[in-house]
Amino acid sequence: MYYIPTRLFTGQDALKNNKDYLTGLGTKALIVTGSKSAKINGSFDDVAQILEDSGKEFSVYEGIQENPTVESIMEAREFGRDNVCDFVVGIGGGSALDASKAISLMMAHYNDGWEYLYDTNKSNDMLPLAAVPTTCGTGSEVTGVSVLTRTDLKTKKSSVHKLYPNVSFVDGKYLKTAPRSILRNTAMDALSHMIEGTIHTKATPYTRMCASHGLDIWRSCKGVIDGTKEASEDDLQSLMDASTMAGMTIAQTGTTIPHALSYPITIGLNIPHGKSVSYFLAEFVKAMNKEDRDFILTKSGFGDPDELNEFFKKVCEPDEIPLNYREIAYEELCSNKAKLSCVPFEINDSILKRIAGI
């Protein structure tokens, strides 16, 4: 089975050219975004202008930080309800989009506490949601995943509900003003999604098709990612499209070891998510069966895992993760049977320690 209920528009002026799919979601929008990037890159102005021209009111919640907490979701839920909003527009990177999904859910279940996000016995009913991504990493615009920070557990956990946007608008122009570090870290996250989603027990010919095409697009943008090529408008759109293809992959499969290892490190050390995930990527590729490893390396444009790791070091400039944090990540991974069960090649304690770097 392959299932994505999100209507997707991509390309230049995707939002303006298909505005009826945004304005038709409701009567008053709650715009969910971070503190400033959406206004700098023009995405906020595009959304606001379309809503104003159509006579739709909106309120703006700008309190979403990187790695949004469950507490911030509940605060935004209160804000949205107080302002009588009946649909949600998420603008930004993965944090803003993941948060907007959870907010849409909780606004539809106003009398329930935050535990609803993790209650498998509850429904997925949510307010209508539009997604406007402005980074090239998470693919959240086409997934049902909402990853949130659990401060009580000091880690990140996905809501148990499948929370897909009704419609998403993917336009490369919103990358033009992205800081180089954001572009690079998020592009590496997209690569991780495609690698983990391809070499996965839930992979199918359809998910491999998405990942394979996404890797082809990503490979064509390596020069932009490492700074050896000036980005054209087509390159920026390609980076966004690769991220979306990666999202279409993991929407069906999920992720595996590198992502599981990254969560306590991202929260504990405040390391950007893409950088944290990619820290473990080369060793993960090394552990694969040869056929799978060769496929991944060829598709992504690397001769061997060491070349992949050198590319990561060049573009993300990572500091060494302290041993005690790698040990914490390893211990959490070992207890995460769901993630481990998704790995289609042989894994044992020695291999897991090597991937975790301990």
Contacts in CASP RR format, 6 or more apart in sequence:
PFRMAT RR
TARGET T0000
AUTHOR 0000-0000-0000
METHOD contacts of the structure
MODEL  1
MYYIPTRLFTGQDALKNNKDYLTGLGTKALIVTGSKSAKINGSFDDVAQI
LEDSGKEFSVYEGIQENPTVESIMEAREFGRDNVCDFVVGIGGGSALDAS
KAISLMMAHYNDGWEYLYDTNKSNDMLPLAAVPTTCGTGSEVTGVSVLTR
TDLKTKKSSVHKLYPNVSFVDGKYLKTAPRSILRNTAMDALSHMIEGTIH
TKATPYTRMCASHGLDIWRSCKGVIDGTKEASEDDLQSLMDASTMAGMTI
AQTGTTIPHALSYPITIGLNIPHGKSVSYFLAEFVKAMNKEDRDFILTKS
GFGDPDELNEFFKKVCEPDEIPLNYREIAYEELCSNKAKLSCVPFEINDS
ILKRIAGI
2 204 0 8 1.000
2 206 0 8 1.000
2 207 0 8 1.000
2 252 0 8 1.000
3 252 0 8 1.000
4 142 0 8 1.000
4 164 0 8 1.000
4 248 0 8 1.000
4 251 0 8 1.000
5 164 0 8 1.000
5 166 0 8 1.000
6 131 0 8 1.000
6 141 0 8 1.000
6 142 0 8 1.000
6 164 0 8 1.000
6 165 0 8 1.000
6 166 0 8 1.000
6 167 0 8 1.000
6 168 0 8 1.000
7 21 0 8 1.000
7 166 0 8 1.000
7 167 0 8 1.000
7 168 0 8 1.000
8 141 0 8 1.000
8 142 0 8 1.000
8 167 0 8 1.000
8 168 0 8 1.000
8 170 0 8 1.000
8 244 0 8 1.000
9 15 0 8 1.000
9 17 0 8 1.000
9 18 0 8 1.000
9 21 0 8 1.000
9 167 0 8 1.000
9 168 0 8 1.000
9 169 0 8 1.000
9 170 0 8 1.000
10 169 0 8 1.000
10 170 0 8 1.000
10 171 0 8 1.000
10 237 0 8 1.000
10 240 0 8 1.000
10 241 0 8 1.000
10 244 0 8 1.000
11 170 0 8 1.000
11 171 0 8 1.000
11 172 0 8 1.000
11 237 0 8 1.000
12 171 0 8 1.000
12 172 0 8 1.000
12 173 0 8 1.000
12 233 0 8 1.000
12 237 0 8 1.000
13 171 0 8 1.000
14 169 0 8 1.000
14 170 0 8 1.000
14 171 0 8 1.000
15 22 0 8 1.000
15 43 0 8 1.000
15 46 0 8 1.000
15 47 0 8 1.000
15 50 0 8 1.000
15 132 0 8 1.000
15 169 0 8 1.000
15 171 0 8 1.000
16 46 0 8 1.000
16 50 0 8 1.000
18 167 0 8 1.000
18 169 0 8 1.000
19 50 0 8 1.000
19 54 0 8 1.000
21 130 0 8 1.000
21 167 0 8 1.000
22 47 0 8 1.000
22 50 0 8 1.000
22 51 0 8 1.000
22 89 0 8 1.000
22 130 0 8 1.000
22 167 0 8 1.000
22 169 0 8 1.000
23 50 0 8 1.000
23 51 0 8 1.000
23 54 0 8 1.000
23 56 0 8 1.000
25 87 0 8 1.000
25 128 0 8 1.000
25 129 0 8 1.000
25 130 0 8 1.000
25 166 0 8 1.000
25 167 0 8 1.000
26 56 0 8 1.000
26 86 0 8 1.000
26 87 0 8 1.000
26 128 0 8 1.000
27 56 0 8 1.000
27 57 0 8 1.000
27 86 0 8 1.000
27 87 0 8 1.000
28 56 0 8 1.000
28 57 0 8 1.000
28 58 0 8 1.000
28 59 0 8 1.000
28 83 0 8 1.000
28 84 0 8 1.000
28 85 0 8 1.000
28 86 0 8 1.000
28 87 0 8 1.000
29 47 0 8 1.000
29 51 0 8 1.000
29 56 0 8 1.000
29 57 0 8 1.000
29 58 0 8 1.000
29 59 0 8 1.000
29 85 0 8 1.000
29 87 0 8 1.000
29 88 0 8 1.000
29 89 0 8 1.000
30 58 0 8 1.000
30 59 0 8 1.000
30 60 0 8 1.000
30 61 0 8 1.000
30 76 0 8 1.000
30 79 0 8 1.000
30 80 0 8 1.000
30 83 0 8 1.000
30 85 0 8 1.000
30 87 0 8 1.000
30 88 0 8 1.000
30 89 0 8 1.000
30 103 0 8 1.000
30 107 0 8 1.000
31 44 0 8 1.000
31 47 0 8 1.000
31 48 0 8 1.000
31 58 0 8 1.000
31 59 0 8 1.000
31 60 0 8 1.000
31 61 0 8 1.000
31 88 0 8 1.000
31 89 0 8 1.000
31 90 0 8 1.000
31 91 0 8 1.000
32 61 0 8 1.000
32 64 0 8 1.000
32 76 0 8 1.000
32 88 0 8 1.000
32 89 0 8 1.000
32 90 0 8 1.000
32 91 0 8 1.000
32 96 0 8 1.000
32 99 0 8 1.000
32 100 0 8 1.000
32 103 0 8 1.000
33 44 0 8 1.000
33 60 0 8 1.000
33 61 0 8 1.000
33 62 0 8 1.000
33 64 0 8 1.000
33 90 0 8 1.000
33 91 0 8 1.000
33 92 0 8 1.000
33 96 0 8 1.000
34 62 0 8 1.000
34 63 0 8 1.000
34 64 0 8 1.000
34 65 0 8 1.000
34 92 0 8 1.000
34 95 0 8 1.000
34 96 0 8 1.000
35 62 0 8 1.000
35 63 0 8 1.000
35 65 0 8 1.000
37 92 0 8 1.000
37 134 0 8 1.000
37 177 0 8 1.000
37 178 0 8 1.000
38 44 0 8 1.000
38 91 0 8 1.000
38 92 0 8 1.000
38 96 0 8 1.000
38 134 0 8 1.000
39 45 0 8 1.000
40 177 0 8 1.000
41 134 0 8 1.000
41 173 0 8 1.000
41 174 0 8 1.000
41 175 0 8 1.000
41 176 0 8 1.000
41 177 0 8 1.000
41 178 0 8 1.000
42 174 0 8 1.000
43 91 0 8 1.000
43 92 0 8 1.000
43 132 0 8 1.000
43 134 0 8 1.000
43 171 0 8 1.000
43 174 0 8 1.000
44 91 0 8 1.000
46 132 0 8 1.000
47 89 0 8 1.000
47 91 0 8 1.000
47 132 0 8 1.000
48 58 0 8 1.000
51 57 0 8 1.000
51 58 0 8 1.000
58 85 0 8 1.000
58 89 0 8 1.000
59 79 0 8 1.000
59 80 0 8 1.000
59 83 0 8 1.000
59 85 0 8 1.000
61 76 0 8 1.000
61 79 0 8 1.000
61 80 0 8 1.000
61 103 0 8 1.000
63 72 0 8 1.000
63 75 0 8 1.000
63 76 0 8 1.000
64 72 0 8 1.000
64 76 0 8 1.000
64 95 0 8 1.000
64 96 0 8 1.000
64 99 0 8 1.000
65 72 0 8 1.000
65 95 0 8 1.000
66 95 0 8 1.000
66 272 0 8 1.000
66 273 0 8 1.000
67 95 0 8 1.000
67 149 0 8 1.000
67 156 0 8 1.000
67 266 0 8 1.000
67 267 0 8 1.000
67 273 0 8 1.000
68 95 0 8 1.000
68 96 0 8 1.000
68 98 0 8 1.000
68 99 0 8 1.000
68 102 0 8 1.000
68 148 0 8 1.000
68 149 0 8 1.000
69 148 0 8 1.000
69 149 0 8 1.000
69 150 0 8 1.000
69 151 0 8 1.000
70 102 0 8 1.000
70 114 0 8 1.000
70 117 0 8 1.000
70 148 0 8 1.000
70 149 0 8 1.000
70 150 0 8 1.000
70 151 0 8 1.000
71 114 0 8 1.000
71 151 0 8 1.000
72 99 0 8 1.000
73 99 0 8 1.000
73 102 0 8 1.000
73 103 0 8 1.000
73 106 0 8 1.000
73 114 0 8 1.000
73 117 0 8 1.000
73 148 0 8 1.000
74 106 0 8 1.000
74 113 0 8 1.000
74 114 0 8 1.000
76 99 0 8 1.000
76 103 0 8 1.000
77 103 0 8 1.000
77 106 0 8 1.000
77 107 0 8 1.000
77 110 0 8 1.000
80 103 0 8 1.000
80 107 0 8 1.000
81 107 0 8 1.000
81 110 0 8 1.000
85 107 0 8 1.000
85 127 0 8 1.000
86 127 0 8 1.000
86 128 0 8 1.000
87 127 0 8 1.000
87 128 0 8 1.000
87 129 0 8 1.000
87 130 0 8 1.000
88 100 0 8 1.000
88 103 0 8 1.000
88 104 0 8 1.000
88 107 0 8 1.000
88 127 0 8 1.000
88 128 0 8 1.000
88 129 0 8 1.000
88 130 0 8 1.000
89 100 0 8 1.000
89 129 0 8 1.000
89 130 0 8 1.000
89 131 0 8 1.000
89 132 0 8 1.000
90 96 0 8 1.000
90 97 0 8 1.000
90 99 0 8 1.000
90 100 0 8 1.000
90 129 0 8 1.000
90 130 0 8 1.000
90 131 0 8 1.000
90 132 0 8 1.000
91 132 0 8 1.000
91 134 0 8 1.000
92 132 0 8 1.000
92 133 0 8 1.000
92 134 0 8 1.000
92 135 0 8 1.000
93 133 0 8 1.000
93 134 0 8 1.000
93 135 0 8 1.000
93 137 0 8 1.000
93 138 0 8 1.000
93 140 0 8 1.000
93 186 0 8 1.000
94 133 0 8 1.000
94 135 0 8 1.000
94 137 0 8 1.000
94 138 0 8 1.000
94 139 0 8 1.000
94 140 0 8 1.000
97 131 0 8 1.000
97 133 0 8 1.000
97 138 0 8 1.000
97 139 0 8 1.000
97 140 0 8 1.000
97 141 0 8 1.000
97 165 0 8 1.000
98 138 0 8 1.000
98 140 0 8 1.000
98 145 0 8 1.000
98 146 0 8 1.000
98 147 0 8 1.000
98 148 0 8 1.000
99 146 0 8 1.000
99 148 0 8 1.000
100 129 0 8 1.000
100 131 0 8 1.000
101 126 0 8 1.000
101 129 0 8 1.000
101 140 0 8 1.000
101 144 0 8 1.000
101 145 0 8 1.000
101 146 0 8 1.000
101 159 0 8 1.000
101 163 0 8 1.000
101 164 0 8 1.000
101 165 0 8 1.000
102 117 0 8 1.000
102 146 0 8 1.000
102 148 0 8 1.000
102 159 0 8 1.000
102 163 0 8 1.000
104 126 0 8 1.000
104 127 0 8 1.000
104 128 0 8 1.000
104 129 0 8 1.000
104 163 0 8 1.000
105 116 0 8 1.000
105 117 0 8 1.000
105 124 0 8 1.000
105 125 0 8 1.000
105 126 0 8 1.000
105 146 0 8 1.000
105 159 0 8 1.000
105 161 0 8 1.000
105 163 0 8 1.000
106 112 0 8 1.000
106 113 0 8 1.000
106 114 0 8 1.000
106 116 0 8 1.000
106 117 0 8 1.000
107 126 0 8 1.000
107 127 0 8 1.000
108 125 0 8 1.000
108 126 0 8 1.000
108 127 0 8 1.000
109 116 0 8 1.000
109 122 0 8 1.000
109 125 0 8 1.000
112 122 0 8 1.000
116 122 0 8 1.000
117 146 0 8 1.000
117 148 0 8 1.000
117 159 0 8 1.000
117 160 0 8 1.000
117 161 0 8 1.000
118 157 0 8 1.000
118 159 0 8 1.000
118 160 0 8 1.000
119 160 0 8 1.000
120 160 0 8 1.000
122 161 0 8 1.000
124 161 0 8 1.000
124 162 0 8 1.000
124 163 0 8 1.000
126 161 0 8 1.000
126 163 0 8 1.000
128 166 0 8 1.000
129 163 0 8 1.000
129 165 0 8 1.000
129 166 0 8 1.000
130 165 0 8 1.000
130 166 0 8 1.000
130 167 0 8 1.000
130 168 0 8 1.000
130 169 0 8 1.000
131 140 0 8 1.000
131 141 0 8 1.000
131 165 0 8 1.000
131 167 0 8 1.000
131 168 0 8 1.000
131 169 0 8 1.000
132 141 0 8 1.000
132 168 0 8 1.000
132 169 0 8 1.000
132 171 0 8 1.000
132 174 0 8 1.000
133 139 0 8 1.000
133 140 0 8 1.000
133 141 0 8 1.000
133 168 0 8 1.000
133 170 0 8 1.000
133 174 0 8 1.000
133 240 0 8 1.000
133 243 0 8 1.000
133 244 0 8 1.000
134 174 0 8 1.000
134 175 0 8 1.000
134 178 0 8 1.000
135 175 0 8 1.000
135 178 0 8 1.000
135 182 0 8 1.000
135 183 0 8 1.000
135 186 0 8 1.000
135 243 0 8 1.000
136 175 0 8 1.000
136 183 0 8 1.000
136 186 0 8 1.000
136 187 0 8 1.000
136 190 0 8 1.000
136 239 0 8 1.000
136 240 0 8 1.000
136 242 0 8 1.000
136 243 0 8 1.000
137 186 0 8 1.000
137 187 0 8 1.000
137 189 0 8 1.000
137 190 0 8 1.000
137 193 0 8 1.000
137 243 0 8 1.000
137 246 0 8 1.000
137 274 0 8 1.000
138 186 0 8 1.000
138 189 0 8 1.000
138 190 0 8 1.000
138 193 0 8 1.000
138 243 0 8 1.000
138 247 0 8 1.000
139 190 0 8 1.000
139 193 0 8 1.000
139 243 0 8 1.000
139 244 0 8 1.000
139 246 0 8 1.000
139 247 0 8 1.000
139 248 0 8 1.000
139 250 0 8 1.000
140 247 0 8 1.000
141 165 0 8 1.000
141 168 0 8 1.000
141 170 0 8 1.000
141 244 0 8 1.000
141 247 0 8 1.000
142 164 0 8 1.000
142 165 0 8 1.000
142 168 0 8 1.000
142 244 0 8 1.000
142 247 0 8 1.000
142 248 0 8 1.000
142 251 0 8 1.000
143 164 0 8 1.000
143 247 0 8 1.000
143 250 0 8 1.000
143 251 0 8 1.000
144 162 0 8 1.000
144 163 0 8 1.000
144 164 0 8 1.000
144 251 0 8 1.000
145 158 0 8 1.000
145 159 0 8 1.000
145 163 0 8 1.000
145 250 0 8 1.000
145 251 0 8 1.000
145 254 0 8 1.000
146 158 0 8 1.000
146 159 0 8 1.000
146 161 0 8 1.000
146 163 0 8 1.000
147 156 0 8 1.000
147 157 0 8 1.000
147 158 0 8 1.000
148 156 0 8 1.000
148 157 0 8 1.000
148 158 0 8 1.000
148 159 0 8 1.000
149 155 0 8 1.000
149 156 0 8 1.000
149 267 0 8 1.000
150 156 0 8 1.000
150 157 0 8 1.000
154 264 0 8 1.000
154 267 0 8 1.000
154 268 0 8 1.000
155 263 0 8 1.000
155 264 0 8 1.000
155 267 0 8 1.000
155 332 0 8 1.000
156 263 0 8 1.000
156 266 0 8 1.000
156 267 0 8 1.000
157 263 0 8 1.000
168 244 0 8 1.000
170 240 0 8 1.000
170 241 0 8 1.000
170 244 0 8 1.000
171 237 0 8 1.000
171 240 0 8 1.000
172 233 0 8 1.000
172 236 0 8 1.000
172 237 0 8 1.000
172 239 0 8 1.000
172 240 0 8 1.000
173 233 0 8 1.000
173 236 0 8 1.000
174 240 0 8 1.000
175 183 0 8 1.000
175 231 0 8 1.000
175 236 0 8 1.000
175 239 0 8 1.000
175 240 0 8 1.000
176 236 0 8 1.000
180 227 0 8 1.000
181 272 0 8 1.000
183 224 0 8 1.000
183 225 0 8 1.000
183 239 0 8 1.000
184 225 0 8 1.000
184 226 0 8 1.000
184 315 0 8 1.000
184 316 0 8 1.000
185 272 0 8 1.000
185 273 0 8 1.000
185 274 0 8 1.000
185 275 0 8 1.000
185 278 0 8 1.000
185 316 0 8 1.000
186 243 0 8 1.000
186 274 0 8 1.000
187 218 0 8 1.000
187 221 0 8 1.000
187 225 0 8 1.000
187 239 0 8 1.000
187 242 0 8 1.000
187 243 0 8 1.000
187 315 0 8 1.000
188 225 0 8 1.000
188 274 0 8 1.000
188 275 0 8 1.000
188 277 0 8 1.000
188 278 0 8 1.000
188 281 0 8 1.000
188 312 0 8 1.000
188 315 0 8 1.000
188 316 0 8 1.000
189 273 0 8 1.000
189 274 0 8 1.000
189 277 0 8 1.000
189 278 0 8 1.000
190 218 0 8 1.000
190 239 0 8 1.000
190 242 0 8 1.000
190 243 0 8 1.000
190 246 0 8 1.000
190 247 0 8 1.000
191 215 0 8 1.000
191 218 0 8 1.000
191 246 0 8 1.000
191 278 0 8 1.000
191 281 0 8 1.000
191 300 0 8 1.000
192 255 0 8 1.000
192 258 0 8 1.000
192 259 0 8 1.000
192 274 0 8 1.000
192 277 0 8 1.000
192 278 0 8 1.000
192 281 0 8 1.000
193 246 0 8 1.000
193 247 0 8 1.000
193 249 0 8 1.000
193 250 0 8 1.000
193 255 0 8 1.000
194 211 0 8 1.000
194 214 0 8 1.000
194 215 0 8 1.000
194 218 0 8 1.000
194 242 0 8 1.000
194 245 0 8 1.000
194 246 0 8 1.000
194 249 0 8 1.000
194 300 0 8 1.000
195 258 0 8 1.000
195 281 0 8 1.000
195 284 0 8 1.000
195 285 0 8 1.000
195 296 0 8 1.000
195 300 0 8 1.000
196 250 0 8 1.000
196 253 0 8 1.000
196 254 0 8 1.000
196 255 0 8 1.000
196 256 0 8 1.000
196 257 0 8 1.000
196 258 0 8 1.000
196 259 0 8 1.000
196 284 0 8 1.000
197 203 0 8 1.000
197 207 0 8 1.000
197 211 0 8 1.000
197 249 0 8 1.000
197 250 0 8 1.000
197 253 0 8 1.000
197 254 0 8 1.000
197 255 0 8 1.000
197 256 0 8 1.000
198 207 0 8 1.000
198 208 0 8 1.000
198 211 0 8 1.000
198 212 0 8 1.000
198 215 0 8 1.000
198 249 0 8 1.000
198 292 0 8 1.000
198 295 0 8 1.000
198 296 0 8 1.000
199 256 0 8 1.000
199 288 0 8 1.000
199 292 0 8 1.000
199 296 0 8 1.000
199 343 0 8 1.000
199 344 0 8 1.000
199 345 0 8 1.000
200 207 0 8 1.000
200 253 0 8 1.000
200 254 0 8 1.000
200 256 0 8 1.000
200 342 0 8 1.000
200 343 0 8 1.000
200 344 0 8 1.000
201 341 0 8 1.000
201 342 0 8 1.000
201 343 0 8 1.000
201 344 0 8 1.000
202 252 0 8 1.000
202 253 0 8 1.000
202 254 0 8 1.000
202 342 0 8 1.000
203 211 0 8 1.000
203 253 0 8 1.000
203 344 0 8 1.000
204 252 0 8 1.000
206 252 0 8 1.000
207 248 0 8 1.000
207 249 0 8 1.000
207 252 0 8 1.000
207 253 0 8 1.000
210 245 0 8 1.000
210 246 0 8 1.000
210 247 0 8 1.000
210 248 0 8 1.000
210 249 0 8 1.000
211 245 0 8 1.000
211 246 0 8 1.000
211 249 0 8 1.000
212 299 0 8 1.000
213 245 0 8 1.000
214 241 0 8 1.000
214 242 0 8 1.000
214 245 0 8 1.000
214 246 0 8 1.000
215 242 0 8 1.000
215 296 0 8 1.000
215 299 0 8 1.000
215 300 0 8 1.000
216 299 0 8 1.000
217 238 0 8 1.000
217 241 0 8 1.000
217 242 0 8 1.000
217 245 0 8 1.000
218 239 0 8 1.000
218 242 0 8 1.000
218 246 0 8 1.000
218 300 0 8 1.000
219 299 0 8 1.000
219 300 0 8 1.000
219 301 0 8 1.000
220 238 0 8 1.000
221 235 0 8 1.000
221 238 0 8 1.000
221 239 0 8 1.000
221 242 0 8 1.000
222 301 0 8 1.000
222 311 0 8 1.000
223 229 0 8 1.000
224 230 0 8 1.000
224 231 0 8 1.000
224 235 0 8 1.000
224 236 0 8 1.000
224 239 0 8 1.000
225 239 0 8 1.000
225 315 0 8 1.000
226 311 0 8 1.000
226 314 0 8 1.000
226 315 0 8 1.000
227 315 0 8 1.000
229 235 0 8 1.000
231 239 0 8 1.000
253 342 0 8 1.000
254 342 0 8 1.000
255 339 0 8 1.000
256 284 0 8 1.000
256 339 0 8 1.000
256 342 0 8 1.000
256 343 0 8 1.000
257 280 0 8 1.000
257 284 0 8 1.000
257 333 0 8 1.000
257 339 0 8 1.000
257 340 0 8 1.000
257 343 0 8 1.000
257 347 0 8 1.000
257 352 0 8 1.000
257 355 0 8 1.000
258 277 0 8 1.000
258 278 0 8 1.000
258 279 0 8 1.000
258 280 0 8 1.000
258 281 0 8 1.000
258 284 0 8 1.000
258 355 0 8 1.000
259 277 0 8 1.000
259 339 0 8 1.000
260 329 0 8 1.000
260 332 0 8 1.000
260 333 0 8 1.000
260 336 0 8 1.000
260 339 0 8 1.000
261 277 0 8 1.000
261 279 0 8 1.000
261 280 0 8 1.000
261 326 0 8 1.000
261 329 0 8 1.000
261 330 0 8 1.000
261 332 0 8 1.000
261 333 0 8 1.000
261 355 0 8 1.000
261 356 0 8 1.000
262 273 0 8 1.000
262 274 0 8 1.000
262 276 0 8 1.000
262 277 0 8 1.000
262 279 0 8 1.000
262 280 0 8 1.000
262 329 0 8 1.000
263 329 0 8 1.000
263 332 0 8 1.000
264 325 0 8 1.000
264 328 0 8 1.000
264 329 0 8 1.000
264 332 0 8 1.000
265 271 0 8 1.000
265 276 0 8 1.000
265 279 0 8 1.000
265 321 0 8 1.000
265 325 0 8 1.000
265 326 0 8 1.000
265 328 0 8 1.000
265 329 0 8 1.000
266 272 0 8 1.000
266 273 0 8 1.000
266 276 0 8 1.000
268 325 0 8 1.000
269 276 0 8 1.000
269 321 0 8 1.000
269 322 0 8 1.000
269 325 0 8 1.000
271 318 0 8 1.000
271 321 0 8 1.000
274 316 0 8 1.000
275 316 0 8 1.000
275 318 0 8 1.000
276 321 0 8 1.000
278 312 0 8 1.000
278 316 0 8 1.000
278 318 0 8 1.000
279 312 0 8 1.000
279 318 0 8 1.000
279 321 0 8 1.000
280 355 0 8 1.000
280 356 0 8 1.000
280 357 0 8 1.000
281 308 0 8 1.000
281 309 0 8 1.000
281 312 0 8 1.000
282 305 0 8 1.000
282 306 0 8 1.000
282 308 0 8 1.000
282 309 0 8 1.000
282 312 0 8 1.000
283 305 0 8 1.000
283 354 0 8 1.000
283 355 0 8 1.000
283 357 0 8 1.000
284 355 0 8 1.000
285 293 0 8 1.000
285 296 0 8 1.000
285 297 0 8 1.000
285 305 0 8 1.000
285 308 0 8 1.000
286 293 0 8 1.000
286 305 0 8 1.000
286 354 0 8 1.000
287 345 0 8 1.000
287 347 0 8 1.000
287 351 0 8 1.000
287 354 0 8 1.000
287 355 0 8 1.000
288 296 0 8 1.000
288 345 0 8 1.000
289 345 0 8 1.000
292 344 0 8 1.000
292 345 0 8 1.000
293 305 0 8 1.000
297 303 0 8 1.000
297 304 0 8 1.000
297 305 0 8 1.000
297 308 0 8 1.000
300 308 0 8 1.000
302 308 0 8 1.000
302 311 0 8 1.000
312 318 0 8 1.000
323 358 0 8 1.000
326 356 0 8 1.000
326 357 0 8 1.000
326 358 0 8 1.000
327 356 0 8 1.000
327 358 0 8 1.000
329 356 0 8 1.000
330 352 0 8 1.000
330 353 0 8 1.000
330 356 0 8 1.000
330 357 0 8 1.000
330 358 0 8 1.000
333 339 0 8 1.000
333 340 0 8 1.000
333 352 0 8 1.000
333 356 0 8 1.000
334 340 0 8 1.000
334 352 0 8 1.000
340 347 0 8 1.000
END
